[in-house]
Amino acid sequence: MDYSFPTMPEGIGPLYPVVDDIDLLKRLLELGVLTVQLRVKDPEHPMLNT
């Protein structure tokens, strides 16, 4: 049985990475990932800007 996901030329569809690190987010975007969710676990973190 083939359990792999089908190719989606318009992006990854309903699947997307969820990251908690801005550097990883930037890297994924530079690699061409179209949809990424940044999960902020600590809204008081000193590295966050408004």
N, C-alpha and C positions, 0 to 999 in steps of 0.2 A: 504494500500500500504506500502511496505517496502522500505524506502529510505536510508537504511544503505549501506555502501560500502561492497563489497565482501571481504572475507579474502584473503590476499596475502601472502603466505608462504615465498616468496623470498624477502620480504620487503614491503614497502608501495607504490611501483610503482611511479606514477607521482605526488603523494601527499607527501609533506615533510614540516616540520616546518621551518619557517624563523624567526630567533631570532636576537635581537640586544644586547644581553647580554652574555658575555663569560661564566659566571657562569652557566647560563641556558643551554648553548651549552654543557658544560662539563657534566652537569647532564643528559641531554638527551642521550649523547653518553654512559655514564655509565649505563643507563637503557637499552641500546641495540638498540637505534634508529640508523639505518644504513645511512640515508641521512638527513643532516641538512644544512641549508644555514645561514651563519653569515652575517647579513646586517650591514655594517659599514656606519653610517650616518655622522660621523665626523672623517675624516681621520687624523686630527690633535690632536685627543684625547690623553692625556698623557699616557693612559694605553695601547696604541697600540705600538707594537715593529715591526721592519722590519725583 
